């Protein structure tokens, strides 16, 4: 899939996600580890953010974590992605397919780029190392919940993070 269709989403995330991650981490400066999840719908119509702190985090329980109210503006995770979905009129986002999974992997690739570019200072000023924060993305319900969770966890994190969280 041509990643160019994600350009606006990428730009919005590059501009706004560092602030949101900073706000999340600032609420847990005394913690050792944090997990931050980006949760989308079955048809990829936007993301919301959830997070939790602690040493024994289960990403499959993200629905019990802190809600998406850390920042006054997380619309950058919704509208640019909704615009992409609306423009892909020839794709069926409501049923499993090779095209739908290719879209998911392309979206995760863009998130990987954005997360890899988060400034180290955000982690450091909040008493975290980059390796102390596990990022993932998945669907709240739908066709590819487990596949997205597993794939994104491996794509969005370095080996040291995966080892620290017992993912590998």
Secondary structure, DSSP 4 states (H G I P E B T S, - for coil): --GGGGHHHHHHHHHHHHHHHHHHHHTTTT-S-EEEEEEE-TT---EEEEEEESSS--GGGGGGSB-S-SSS--GGGTHHHHHHHHH-TTS-TTS--HHHHHHHHHHHHHHHHHHHTS-HHHHHHTT--GGGEEEEEEESSSTTHHHHHHHHHHHSS-HHHHHHTT--
